[in-house]
Amino acid sequence: MDARIQVFEDKRIRTAWNEETEEWYFSVVDVVGVLTDSPNPRKYWSVLKTRLKKEGNESATNCSQLKLKSHTDGKSYKTDVADTEQLLRIIQSIPSPKAEPFKLWLAQVGRERIEETIDPELTIERALETYLKKGYTREWINQRLQAIQVRKELTDEWDVRGVQKGVEYAILTDEITKAWSGMSTRKYKNFKGLTKENLRDNMSTLELVLNMLAEATTTELSKTKNPQTFKENLEVAKSGGEAAGVARKEVERRTGKSVITSKNATELNQIVTNLIEGITEDKE
């Protein structure tokens, strides 16, 4: 567990990152203290938790406990923590003006998800809008949307082969990534300084293209070889990744530099911003 302190409105919220599950855990008492301004957030949470349990709220019932450093004496004590989903559910039960923006946001997200179920095309439109707001170029966004389609074709093929969503998807994806990039998905994310962020959203255009090649090749090999067992699917995934790995090494041989970059989305977008600013200054 990687314990950290997050600051919200000048108040500290203790958090812990679980690398194995790729999940953030938040101190519930700290969040309650920020949203309610209660002089005794621990007691407030105790009363709220009791009420939620009586109502059958599983978010309160399933809260884990982790040892986090106390704000007062610096010693570590067992503290109720919640993952993101649990925390948002708890926030919905807090009657506070500060909690209201979160509730409004959750309602908006819920409405959008219902709309996307009715009209799936909205998903693509909103993804495009989100990437633009984050500062990505339209060229990169086009590649990213194409990568989403390639990934969907691969997972559809895995469904046909009986591959289970979740752990088996993750294992096969890891095998593909390792075969073309030389790193596991976790090591690749660590190399870029990422935690829960999407790895593909933090790839350069060339990294994205090679990852697409690896997944598209895996799809075609699966259709050709017709794997029947998970072990056979694993071999196909490795083979598909290796094909893109050959392309990566050839690109690196010709360019004289590594395709894999430690830059994440923030840094990549800053490079684009600097280029635009430079061009603007030249014109002026």
N, C-alpha and C positions, 0 to 999 in steps of 0.2 A: 504493500500500500504506500502510495506517495501522498503524504499529508501536506496541505497547503492552506493559505489564508486568502480568501477573496474579500474585497472591500466593496460594500454597497452603502451609499449615502453615509460615508465616513464610519460605517460600522463593519466590524470584521465577522466574516462567516467562515467557519472552519470547513474544509472539504478534504476528501481523500479520493485518490484516483486508483482504481483497480485495473492494472494493465491486462490481466488475464481475461476479464470480462469486458474490458474497455468501457467502464462505467464510472461516472462521478457519483460520489456520495456526499451529501450535505448535512451538516449539523442542524437538526430540526429546531432545537432550542434557539440557535443563533438566528435562523430565518424568522421564527416566530417573534423574536425580540425586535428584529428590523421592521417587520410588517405591523406590529401592534403597539410598539413603544411601551410595552408593559414594563413596570418596575421589577417584576419577577417573572420573566419569560419561562423559566423552568416550571413554575407552578401553573402558569397559563397553559403550557403544553400538556402538563399532567391532567388537568381538568378536561382539556379538549380531546386528548387521547382516550380518556375514559368514555366521553360522550360518543366519540366516533366508533369505539368498539361496541357500544350498546346498539348503535345504528347499523352494525354489521359492516363498517368500512374496513376493507382488507388492507388499505394503505397504512392505517395505524397499527393493525394487528401484525402485519408482516415487516414492520420496521426493524432493521438490524441494529446492532450496537458495535461500535468501534472505539478503540482507545484514541482519544484526541486530547491535545494539550489544552489545559484550562487557560482562559484569558487572564485569570487572577494570579494563580501561583505557578503557572508554567508546568505543572505536573499533568501526567496523562490519566484520564479517567474514562470509563466506559460511557459512551454518549449515544443517544438515539440518532441514527442517520437514515436518510431516505435517498433513493435514487431519483432521477429526474421525474419519472412517471408518478412515483409515490408522492414526491414533493408537490407537484402541481395539483394532485388530488387533495392534499392536505390544505394547500393555499385556498382552494375552492371553499373550504369550510371555515375560513377565518373571516369574520365580519369586521373588515377594516378598510378605510379609504385607500390605503396603500396597496391592499390586495386587489382592489377593483380593476386596475389596468391589466393584471394577469388574467382575471376572470373574463374580461372583455376579449383579450387576445385568444384565450382558449375557445370562447364561443365563436370567434371569427374563423379560427382554424377548423373547428368542427363543421361549420357551415361550408367552408371551402372543400373539405374532404367529401361531404355529401354531394356537392355540385360536381366534383371530379368523378365520383362514382357514376353519376348520371351522364356526364359528358367528359370522357377521358381526355379529349383534346385540350381541355383546360389545364391539365397537368403539365403538358408541354409548354403552353403559353406562360404559365406561372413560373416554371423552371427557367425559361428564357428571361423573364422579367427579374427574377431573383439574381441570376448570374450577372445581368447588366448592372444591377444595383451594387453588386459586390466589386464591380470594376473590371470584370473580364472583357476582353475584346470580342467582337462578334465572330471573328475567325476562330478563336478558341472555343467559343460557345457552340458553333456549328460542329466542331470536332467532338465536343463533349456530348451533345445530343445524339450524334451518330454512335458514340461509344455506348450510350444507354441502350440504343437499338441493338447493337452487337451483343451486349450483355444479355438483353432479353431473349435473343435468339439462342444464346448458349444455355440459359436457365430453362428455356422451353425444352431444349434437347435433353437436358438433365432430367427434367420431369418425365419425359418419355422413357428414359432409361431407369427410372425408379430411384433416382438420387433424392435423398431426403433434404428438405430445406433446413437451414440452420447449420448444424455442425458439419454435415457432409458437404454442403455448399462451400463452407469456409475452408475445409481441408483441400478440396479440389482447386479453389481459387488460390489458396496459398501455394499449391504445387505449380500452378501456371505462373504465378508471379515469380516464384523462386527460379523456375526454369528459364525465364526470359531475362530477368533483371539480375539474377545472382543473389537476391536477398529474399527472405520470407516477407510476408506482408507486414508483420510486426516490426522487423528490422528496418524495412523500407520507410515505415511511418516514423520510427525513431530517428532515422537518418535525416528526415525532413523536419524533425521537431514537432511532430503531430501527436495528438492523443486520441480524441474521439472523432476528429475530423475525417471526412472522406478522402481516401488516398488519391483517387482519380481527380478530385477537385483541386488537388495540389500538385498535379503533374504538368510539366511543360507540354507543348504541342507534340514534340517528338516522343516523349515518354508515353503520352496518351495514344499516339498512333501505333506504337509498338505493342502496347497493352491490348489495343483493339485487334492487332494482327494475331497476337497469341490466342485471344478468345475466339476470334473468327476461325482460325485454323483448328482449334480444339473442336468447335462445332462441326466443321466439315469432316474431320477425322472420326468423330463419333458417329456421324451418319454413315460413313464408309465402313468402319470396323464393327459397328453394332455391338458395343460392350454390354455384357449381361450382368456383370457383378461390379461391386464398388471398386474392387482391386483393378479390374479392367478399365473402369472409368478413370481411375487414378493414373494408369499408364498412358491413357489417351491424353489426359490433361498435361502430363509431363511432356509428352511428345509435341503437343501443340505449343506449349511454352518454349520448348527448345528451338522450334522453327523460328520464332520471333527472336530468340536469343542469338541465333546465327546472324540474323539481320542486324541486331544491335551491335554485335562485334564487328561486322563489316563496316557499319556507319562509323564506329569509333576508330577503326583502322584508317579509314579514308579522311576523317576530319582531324584525327590526332587528339581527340578529347572525349571524355566520358559522356555518354548519353544521360546517365543517371545524375540528377542534380539534387543538391541538398535544399535548394530553394523551395519554399512553400508558396501558397497562393498570395500571401501578403507581400512577400518579396518579389514574386513574379509580376504582380500587379503594379508594384512600385517602379519596376523597371519600365513597364509600359508607360506609366505616368511620367517618368523622367524623360522618356523618348518624345512623348507628345509635347511636354513643356519645352524641350530642346528645339523641336521643330518650330514651335510657336515663336520662341525667342529669335531663331534664325530669320523667320519671315519678317519680324518686326525690325 
